[in-house]
Amino acid sequence: MIRFKASTIESEHNGTVKLVRSLTTKRGRDVAGLFMVEGRRAVWDALACPGWTVRLILACEGELAPLEGRLSGLGGRSVGPVYRLAEGLMRKVSEVGSPQGIIAVLERRRRHLGEMAGGDIAYLDRVGDPGNVGAIVRTAEAAGMGGVILAGGCADPYGGKAVRSSMGSVMRIPVEWAASLLNGGAPHDRVGGVAEGRGASRGVGASAADISMAAMDPVSTGPEASATGPDSASVGPDASDADREGGDRGPEDGALETALLGRLKGMGYRIGAAAVRGGRPYQEIGPSGRSVLVIGNEAHGVSAHVLGMCDALYTIPILGGAESLNAAVSASILIYERVRGRTM
């Protein structure tokens, strides 16, 4: 069994605690370049993804032994410092009502368009509900898609609700903002509509020394779809500003997104979106070629400039009295219609 020494944190004013609490906001995540996952299953998923750097772990006493066992089983996984927290203090940093006793803080990864080029791509156009964003990311991974692109105004896929809804998929399939992809995967001044600090790579609510310690003191564990229109995919009125973590679309976002979709067309992708009415039957989405599937905003559908780039629109019939389908449900129907055509 691999053993490590877990430092004890007893105060909510501790710099590491302040850092982790800051990660409950998109601005905090952007400035720190970090996000967190909660619960044993989510942390185990993070540890099993070798491409992600685990900067630190917070755990209650009862989670330390299972963590040691998990790290032993992975035979060589290294993580940052492990801190022991009292359960009362865990409630101060957790985003859920009933904390599960363990949190891992991960370093954000910049993804590149080339990583997505092997399959279809889901393009989220201002999908404001983080639960929908996470569910679509999960469906995209399950269906073997190449990746997920988010336009300005989307909920942050690294927010707590989105991460939980994705069930770990956000760590296993490339997910990136359109602005960043157009900039070659490098940090962008506007990612999801919120300014990212260029030089402030670490530390909201924690000192530079705290963050440096977390980065430089690793613990070695061994040898090294919705429909496009006001009626479509509606989950009620626009998501609140708190839920729509990506922020509002800036005036330059439409131009950069059009440029990105144009680049995808140049790579041989066909752009398709769902429409409340007037589109082709969704069964005609077809299995051939590579496609970008556009999923629009829950209340307002797909943006006009994105519609102008589409090669086809598809309609999912509403046969009963429901006004529309949920965005994630609509996305799942269209994504798996592609899968059905390929596997029949």
N, C-alpha and C positions, 0 to 999 in steps of 0.2 A: 504494500500500500504506500503510495506517495504521500509524504507529509509536507506540510508547509506551515509557516507561522502566520497566523491571522492577527493583525493588529486590531485592537479594540477601539471603537469610536463611541464615546459616551455623550457627546454634546451635539445638539442640532446646529450649533454655530461653527462646527468644524468645517474647514474649507472644502473637503471632499463631499460632505453632505450638501453644502451649498451648491457645489458644482452639479451634483446629480439632480437636485431639485430644479436647477435651471433648465435641465433637459426636458422638462414637461412643456416647454414652449418652443415654437419653431425658431424664434430668434435665438434662444439659448442654444439650441442644437446647431444652428448655422454658425454662430460665433465660435462655439467650442469645437465644431467638426465632429461631434459625437452624438450618439443616441443610446437609449437603453432598452433592454428587454427584461421582462419580469416573469418569474415563475420557473420551476425546475425544468419543465419541458422546453420552454423558450431558451433558457440558458444552455441546456444540453444541445439544442439545435445550433446555437451560436458557437459552442465549442467544437461541434462537428464540422463547421464550415472553415476550412483552413485559410481561405482568402481574407478572412476578417480578423482584425486585431482586437483582442479583448483587452481594453486598457485597465479595467479594474473590476472587482466583484465585491458586492456587499451581501453579506449573508447573516441570517440569524444562527444562533448556536446549533439548532437542530439540522441545519442544512450543510454544515461544514464537513461532516463525515461522508454524506452522499457525494458532495463535491470532490472530496479526495478520491473516492472510489471511481467517479466518472473520469477524472483526470488520469488516474492510473490505467483505466481501460483504454484511453486514447493514446497512451504510450508515447509521450514526447510533446504533447500540446503545452505551449507556454502561455501564460496569462500575466497580466499586471498584478499589482498588489491585491490581496484578499483582505477585506475588513470585516470584523465581527460587529454586528449591530444588535442592540436590544430591540425586542419586538416593537416597543413603543416608538423607537426611533425609526424603524423600518416604515411605520405608518406615515411618518413625516415626509418620506421621499417617494413612497409608492404612488402610482396613479390609479390604483384600483381600490375598491372599498374594503376588500379582504386580502391584504398582502399575502403572498405565498412564501415569503421568507428569503428570497434570493433575487438579486438584480445584477445583471452584467451590463457594463458600459462598453460600447463598441465604437471604434473609429469608423467614420463614414468613408465609403469607397467611391471614387469617381468612376463611372462606367463610360464606355466608349461605344459609338455606333457600330463599330466592327464586331463587338461582342454580340450584337443582336442580329447580325446579318444572316444567320443560319436558318431563320424561320420567320413566321408571321410576327407582327408587332401590334400590341394594343396601344392605342394613342388616346390618352385621357384629356379631354378638352374641358377644363374647369369643373371637373367632378369634385364637388365641394364636401361631400360627406366622407370622413376618413374611413368609416366602416365599408363604404362602397369601394373606395380605393384599395383597401386591404383585400377585400373579397375578390376583386378583379385580378389583382396580382396573384392571388392564390389559384384562381381559375386558369390564368395564363400559364403558370408553371405546370399545373396538372395537365394541360392540353399540349405541352411541349412547345410553347411559343418561344420566339427568340428573345423577347424582352417587352418592357412596358415603358412608354414615354409619357411624361406629364407636362402639359402646357401650363402657363401661368394661370393662377387662380385655383389650381387643384389643392386638395388637402395634402399635407406632407405625408409621404408614405412611411417616414421614419417617426411619426408621432405615435404615441402609445396605442391609441385605438386602432390605427391602421396596421401597426405591427402585429397586434393581437389578432386582428381579422385575417391577416395574411397567413397566420399559423407558421411563421418562419419562412414563407416563400420569398419575402423581400430580401432575404440573405442568399437565396439560391438561384434567382433569375435576375438578369440585369434590369435595373429600374433607375431611370435618370430623367432629369428635367430637360426639356427641349433646349433651353438657353445654354445649358452646359454642353449638350451634345453638339450644338452648332459651333461651340468654342473648342471643339476637339477634346472634350472631357475635362478641360481645365476649369478651375473656379471661375464663376461668372459674377459680375456685379449684381445682377438680378437673377436669383434662382427662385422660381415660384413667386415672384412679385415682392420678395423681401430682400433687402440689401444684405449681402454677406460680407463680413469683414475680410478684406484681402489679407491683412497681416495678423489679424486676431484669430489665430488658428486654435487657441486653447484658452478656455477659462472665463466663464461667466459666473460670478459669485465665488470664485476661488482664486487664490493667489497664483502667480506664475510658478512659484516654487512648488505649490501643491500639484499643479498639472505636470510639471517637469518630473517630479518624483514618480507620479503615476506612469509616465512614459518611460522613464529610465531605470526603473527598478522592477523588472519582470520577475515573476516567480517561475523558475524552471521546474517543469514537471517530468523531466526525463531527458533522454538524449534528444538531442534535438531532432353599349352598348345600350347601350341604351338607345332610345329613339331620339331622333333629332327634331326637336320642336317643343313647344311649351307643354304639350300633353305627355311627353315621353319621359320614361324613367323617373317619374316624379316621386319625390319623397316628401313633398310639401313645399313650402316656399324655400327660397335660397337658404343654404346653410348659413348659420350665424358666422360672424367674423371669427369667433373662437374656434369653430369647427373647420372653417375654410382656411386652414393654416397656411396655404400657399399665398394668401393675400389677393388683392385685386389685380386684374390684368393691366399692365402698363401700356402706354400708347405704342411702344416699340415692339411689344410682344407679338402682335399680329404679323408684322413684317418678318420677324425672325422665324416664327412658326411656319409661315408660308415658304420661307427659304428652306427650312428643314424638310418639309413635305416635298418640295421640289427636288431636293437632294435624294430623298428616298425614291421618288419616281425615277430619277436618273439611274438608281441602282436596280431598277426593274420591279419595284413594288407597285402594286395597284392599290389605290386608296378607296376604301369603302366606308360607309356610315349607315346607321339605321335611321329610318324616317317614320314618323307617326303614320303618315299616309302618303300615297303616291309613289312609293318605291317599288322595286321589283319584289316578288315573293322571296322571303328570306332563304327559302330552300335553294334559290338560284345563286347563292353566294359562291358555290363551287369549290372544289378541292385543289384546283391546279394553280401553279404559280405561287408568288409570295404576295401577301396582302398586309396592308396597314388597316386595322379595324378601329374606327374612330368612335369613342364613347362620349356622348355629350353631357353637358351640365344637367343636373336633375330637374331644374325648373325651366331652363331656357333652351336646352338642346345644344346643337353644334353651332359654333360661331360661323358667321357669314363667310369670313375669309377662308375658313377650313372647308366649308361646303363647296366653295369655288374651286378647291383643289381635288374634290372627290371625282372618281371615275364612275361610281355607282352608288345608289341608295337602296337600302333594303328595308322592307316593312314586315314587322311581326304582327299578325292580326290580333286584335282585342275582340274576343267573341262574346264575352259577358259584359257586365255592367261596370267593371273596373275602368277607371279613367286611363290608366297607363301601367307600364311595368317598371319595377325598380331598376335602376341603372345597372347594378351588378347582375341581376337576373337577365336583363336584355343582353348584356355582354356575354353571359354564359351560353345563352341560346345560340347566338351567332358564332361564337368561338367553337362550340361543339358541333355546329352544323358543318363547319370546315373539317373537323375531325371525323365526323360521320362519313363525309364524302371520300375521305382518304382511306378509311378502314373497311369500307363495305366490300 
